[in-house]
């Protein structure tokens, strides 16, 4: 049995970040990462379309936590310990400059996730962190004060154990066996499958600022909307899917949404349409795109309002005006299923947050067991927030582990 001071299960972002910080703060420690795959950091590699969305330019903890459907309350304290600015400083000290894009997402200036991967591999080597690939964990036991870890490549023991495996059902089962409670995992961050003539044949169309809600619920979102070959996506939909992950799973992903394409009330829209009926009397409604909507979307909504392509504004009756106002401000679509958002699959679920001390990220049930990243029941909307959770948890856990050995 190979003995280490600290073993980290999971060679992803949180695992490497924790290992490097432990080894840097206490160089005398023997730290090893057990990674089940033939290479680590695979999620880092594909994040942000291969550019790695390292974090998000939100520097106020109370504002940052609003991006976490699960973990909002628990992360407030940790974000006061290690925040976005600390992440930026950590990478810049290691020669990785970050940049802020218009939507607040932050990427390496190189625009390549390989920059982040190279940084981690270099730092791990520098501080003597042993990275063991193809070491899939089979069992974890703690018969006394020492953890016993059985892997496909041999057995290990350690005084401290940090689990940073992300959404891994096998590891969740092991943690359940140790006495932890696992919140049932369900998908988060997904797009909506919708078959509807109003969005048929116009994939790629973007409505820049809409409001959307799931009918018969309190779920609501706003922002850009992207029409796809299979339905709808973009931040407004992804945010709704994240905050509604549990509710939408309970509905088996069959529900109705109502979209306000112009963020105006029905009444205000009617007043505008009545004025347009006078001002554009001789023009056709179909060719007179309004409300800064994409032309192809406007065409679809006009046809859905019981009009023809040659219908003039002057000829609109009250029912047609109301139909158009209805399509613009309260259009209802039926969702039937979901699709994964790119390769960046995110899961709501994991270790019950009540069983974790968020001052240290140590288990309340098992002494010297720590967690970081999405192995916990914490997830976020898209935009770099899941990585920030990983950095924060890993740093705080690493700091506590290093201090414990120094006592």
N, C-alpha and C positions, 0 to 999 in steps of 0.2 A: 504493500500500500504506500503510495507516494504522499508525503506530508507537505502541506503548504500552510502558510499563515492565513492567507485569504484566497478563497476560490470564488470566481465569478462565473455563473452559468449564463451563457449568452454572449456571443461575439458581435453584437450590434452596437448601435450608437451609445446607448446607456452603459453597456458593459465595458467598452473601451474607455469611455470618459471616466467611469468610476475607477477602473484599474490604473489608469495613468495618474489620476489625482491621488490615489492611495500611495502608489509607489513614489511619486514626487514628494509628498508630504512626509513619508517615512521610508526612506530608501533601504532600510535594513530588512524590510518585510519581503517575504517570498509570496508573490502574487501571480496567480495563474487564471487564464480565461479558458473555459471549456466551451468550444463551439461545435455544434453538431454537424455543420456543413464543411465542405472542403475549402471554403473561404468565408470570411466574415464581412460585416458591413454591407450586406447586399441591399438592404433597404435604403441606406445612405446613397448607394450608387444610383438607384432609380429615382430617388426623391427629386421633386421639382423638374421632372423631365430630363434627369441626368445632370442637373445643375446643383442639386442639394439646397433645399430651402431651409437654411440653418436655423433661423428664428424669425421673429416678426418685430418690426420697429414700434413696439408699444412699451413705454417705459414706466407706466404707472401700474403697480400691482392690482389695484382695484379695478382697473380697466382690462388688464390682461386676463384676469380670471373669468371674465364674461364670455370668453371663447371656449370654455370647457363645459360641455353639457353634464359631464360627470367629473367631479373633482374641483368644482368652482370654489366651494367653501374651504376644502382641505388645502388648496394650493396658495391661499392668501399669505399665510405665514411663511412657507418656503420661498415664495417669490420675494419676500423682504430680505431673505438670506442670500439668494442667488437669482439674479434677474437678467433681463435681456442685455443690459449694459455690461454685466459681468461676463456673459457669453461672448460678446464682441471683444472685450478686453482679453479673455482667455485665448481666443483664436489669434488675435493680432500679436500677442506676445510670442506666439509660435510661428509668426510669419504669414498668417492667413488673413488678409484684409477682406472685410465684408462690405457690401454695398446695399443701399436701400432702393427698392423699385417703387414706382408710383403707387402701387396698391399696399405698400408697407412690408411686403415680403423681403427677406434679406438673403442674399446669395454671396458666395465667394466672388471676388472681383474676376477671377479666372473663368467664371461661368461653367465650372466643371466640378462635379462631385468628387472626382479623383483627387482634387486638391485636399479635400477634407479627409479622404481615405489615407492619402500619403502622410498627412499630418499625424493621424492616429497611429499608423504603423511605425512611423519614425519615433514618435514619443514613447510608444510602448517598448520599442527596442532600446531607446536611450535610457529608460528607467528600469530595464530588466524584467519587464512583464513577460511572462511565458504565455504564448498564445498556442493552444493545442486544438488543431482542427480535427474533424472527423471523430470528435469525442461526444457522442450522443449520450446524455444522462439517462440511466435506466432507473435507478432508485436513489433516494436520499433518506438517510436515517440519522437519528441523533440519540444513541443509546445512553450517552453521558454528556459531558461538556463539549465533546468533539463531534463534528459532522462527518459522516461516512458517505461518500459519493461513489456509486458504481457507474462506470461508463462502458461503452462498447470497446474501449481501448485500455481498460485497466481501472483500478480502484484508487481513490484519493481520500485524504482526510484534511480537515482544516478547522481552525478555531472560529473563523468568521466565514459566513456564506452570504453572497449577494446574488439575488436572482434578477436577471435583466433580459428575459427571453421574449419579451413582447407577448403577443396573443398566441400562446402555445398550449393547446389543450392537454398535451402529455404532461407538461410541467405543472399545469393547474391541478391535474389529478394527483401528482406527487405532493403538491402543497396541501391538497385536501387530506391526503393520507397523514400528513404531519399535524393536521388539526385546524387548518385554515378553511374559511368559507369562501367559495367562489361564486361571484355573481354571474348568472347565466349569460354567456356571450351571445351577442347578436350583432349583425353588421351595422356599421355606421359609415357615413360619407359615401352615399350611393346616389345614382341618378334614377329618375323615374321613367318607367316604360309607359308610354301613352300612345294609343292609336286613335287619331282624331283628324278629320279632314281639315281642320283649321291650321294644323301644323304639318300636314302631309306635304311632301315634296319641297319643303323649304329648310332643309338642314343647313346649319351654319349661320342662320339668322340670329342676331343678338338684340334683345330688348334691353337697353342700358340700365333702366332703373324701374323695377316693378315691385309690387307687394304680392305675397302669396300666403295663403293660409290653408290648413287642412280642415275641411268642414267637420263640424261636430267635435272640435277639439280647441284647445288654446294655442296650438302650434301655429307660429307665424314667422315670416322672414321677409327680407327685402334685399334688393341688389340686382345685379345683372342676371339675365335669363338667356340661356343658349338652347335653341331648338336643334335637336339631333335627329339622326336617322331612326332612333328608337323611342324618342320622347323629349325629355327636358333635362338640362344640366346647368352648370355654372354656379357661382357662389350662393345665389338665393336658394336654389334647390339643395345644394350640398349642406348648407347650414341647417335647413329644415330637416334633412335626413339625419343629421347628427343629433340635434336636440329632440327629434322625434323617434330616435332609434328603437326604443322599447315599445312605444305606442304603435308604431307602424309595423313592427314585427308581430305584435299581438293581432293586428288586422290582416296578417298574412300578405302585406304589401298590396292590398286592394282597398282603395279609398278615393275620395274626391277632393280636389283642390280648387280653390277659387283664386283667380289672378286679376289683379288690378294693373293693367298695362300702363296706365298713365298717372297713377297715384293721385287721382281726383275723385271726389264723390260723384255718385250717379247724377245728383242734382246739378252740380257745377258743370259736369260734362254736357248735360242736356242744354244748359244755357249757352255753352260754347257752340254746340251743334246747331242750335236755332239761329245764332248769329251767322254762322257759316252758310246756312240755308239762304240767308239774305245776301251775304257778301259774295258768295260764289254761285249764285243762282243758275247761271248758264253752263257751268262746268260739271263734269261727271264726278260723282263721289269717289269712284274707283281710282281715278287718276289724280285725285287731290289729297295726297297723303298729309295727315295732320298729326299733331301732338308729338312730333319728333320721333315717330315710330319708323322702323324699317319698312320700306315700300312693299316688300313681299308679304310681310305680316299684315299690314294695312289692307292689302288686297284680299287676303283670306278672311279677315274680320268683316269687311264690307260684304262679301259674298255670303257669309254666315248670318248676315242681318237681313236676309230676304230682299236683296237687291241684285240687279244685273250690272254688267260692266258699263252699260250705257245709261244707267239711271242718273238723272241730273239732281243737283241739290234742290233746285226749285220744286221738283216733283215729289220730294220725300213727304210721306204722311207721318202722322204722330207715331204710329206703330213702328215704322222703319227707323225713326229717330231714336225711339226707346230701345229698339233692338240693338242699334249700333252703340248707344251709350252703355247698354248692358254688356255687350261684348268687350268694350274697352275697359270697363270698371269692375265687372263681376263675372268674368267668364269662368264657367265651371268645366273642369276636365276630369276624366276618370283615369286613375292610375291603376295599372294592372301589372305589378311586378317591379323589379329593380335591376339595375346593372351596376357592376363594380366600377368605381371611379378610377380609370387608368389601372396601373399596377399597385397603386398605393392603398391597399386594402387596410381599413381601420376597423377595429372591433370594439364595441361597447361591452364591457365585462371584465372580469378578473378578480383579483384578491379584494375581498370586502374592505372598504376604506376604514371602517370602524375598528379593524384589527391591526392598524398601522399607526405608529407614533410619527406624526409628520414633522416633529422637531428634529428627528434623526433618520426617518424612513426605516426604522427597525420594527420588526414584528412585535406586537404586544403579547403574542402567544408563545413565541419561541425566541429565547434570548440568543443574540448574535446572528439572527437571520435578518437580512435587509432586502429591500426591493427598490427598483428604479425602472421608470418607463411604463410601457403599456401592459406589463404583467399585472399591474394594479388596475382597478376598475376606474381608470381615468382615460378620457379621450377628448379630442378637440376638433374644431372645425379646421378646414384646410387653410394653409398659409404660414406654416412654420411653427405652429403652436404645439404640436405633438413632440417635436424635437426639443422645444424649450422645456417642456415637462421632463423629458429624458435628461437634459443637462442639469436641471435644478435638482431632481431627485438623486441623480448619480453623484453630484458634487457634495450634497449634504450628507449622503450615506458615506461617501469616501472620507469626508472630513471627520465624521464621528468614529469610523473604524480606525483611522490613523491615530486619533486622540486616545482611543481605548487602549491601543498597544503601547502608547507613550506613558500611560499611567503606571 
